[in-house]
Amino acid sequence: MRADHDAIMLVRADLCERLASIQALSKRLSARDFAENIGGLRRLAAAYGLMPVVRLAEALEHAAADGAACPTALYLARLQDAIGCERLDEEASQALVASVSVRLG
C-alpha cells in the first residue's frame, strides 16, 4: 500500500510541475499549444485515476475551444485544488467543476 501512495505522490508532483508551467506560459502559448498541454495533463491524470483532475481538464479544454473569453486562470486554480484532492470519485469531480460554474455565474 505504501508503494501505491508513493507512486500517486510522484504523479501529483509531476502534475503540479506541469500545471505551474502551463500557468506561467498560458498567456504566451498558442491555443493549440495550450490545448496540447492541458491534454497531456489530463491523460496523465486519467492514467492514474485522478478523476477530479481529468474532469476539470476536460471542462477547461471545452471552454478554451469555445473562444478567447475562457477564464483560464479560474480553471487553472481549480486544477491545483483537484491535484491535491484526496477523493477520486465522480462526486468530487462534479463538485470541483461546479465550483468553476458558480464563480462564473
C-alpha positions in Angstrom: 0.0 0.0 0.0 2.9 2.4 0.8 4.3 1.9 -2.8 0.9 2.9 -4.3 0.8 6.0 -2.1 4.3 7.0 -3.1 3.5 6.5 -6.8 0.5 8.7 -6.5 2.5 11.4 -4.7 5.0 11.3 -7.5 2.3 11.7 -10.1 0.7 14.6 -8.2 4.1 16.3 -8.0 4.5 15.8 -11.8 1.0 17.2 -12.3 1.9 20.2 -10.1 5.0 20.9 -12.1 3.1 20.7 -15.4 0.4 22.9 -14.1 2.9 25.5 -12.9 4.5 25.5 -16.4 1.1 26.0 -18.0 0.2 28.8 -15.7 3.5 30.6 -16.3 3.2 30.2 -20.1 -0.6 30.4 -20.6 -0.6 33.9 -21.9 2.2 33.2 -24.4 1.0 29.8 -25.6 -1.0 29.5 -28.8 -4.5 28.0 -28.4 -3.2 24.8 -29.9 -0.2 24.5 -27.6 -2.3 25.4 -24.6 -4.8 22.6 -25.5 -1.9 20.1 -26.0 -0.5 20.9 -22.6 -3.9 20.6 -20.9 -4.5 17.3 -22.8 -1.2 15.9 -21.6 -2.1 16.8 -18.0 -5.5 15.2 -18.5 -4.0 12.0 -19.9 -1.5 11.6 -17.1 -4.2 12.1 -14.5 -6.5 9.6 -16.3 -3.8 7.0 -16.3 -3.7 7.1 -12.5 -7.4 7.5 -11.9 -7.3 11.1 -10.7 -10.8 11.8 -11.9 -11.2 15.3 -10.5 -8.2 16.5 -12.5 -9.5 14.7 -15.6 -12.9 16.3 -15.4 -11.6 19.8 -14.8 -9.1 19.5 -17.6 -11.9 18.3 -19.9 -14.0 21.3 -18.9 -11.1 23.6 -19.5 -10.5 22.1 -22.9 -14.1 22.6 -23.9 -14.2 26.1 -22.5 -11.0 27.1 -24.3 -12.3 25.7 -27.6 -15.4 27.8 -27.3 -13.4 31.1 -27.5 -11.0 33.6 -26.1 -13.3 34.6 -23.3 -12.4 31.5 -21.4 -11.4 32.3 -17.8 -8.3 30.0 -17.9 -6.9 31.4 -14.6 -10.0 30.2 -12.8 -9.8 26.7 -14.2 -6.1 26.5 -13.6 -6.5 27.5 -9.9 -9.2 24.8 -9.5 -6.9 22.3 -11.2 -4.4 22.9 -8.4 -7.1 22.0 -5.9 -8.1 18.9 -7.9 -4.5 17.7 -8.0 -4.4 17.7 -4.2 -7.9 16.3 -3.8 -7.8 13.0 -1.8 -11.2 12.0 -3.1 -11.1 10.5 -6.6 -14.8 9.8 -7.2 -17.2 11.3 -9.6 -19.0 13.3 -6.9 -15.7 15.1 -6.0 -15.2 15.7 -9.7 -18.6 17.2 -10.2 -18.2 19.5 -7.1 -14.9 20.9 -8.4 -16.4 21.5 -11.9 -19.5 23.1 -10.3 -17.3 25.4 -8.3 -16.0 26.9 -11.5 -19.5 27.4 -12.8 -20.6 29.1 -9.6 -17.7 31.5 -9.8 -18.5 32.2 -13.5 -22.2 32.9 -12.6 
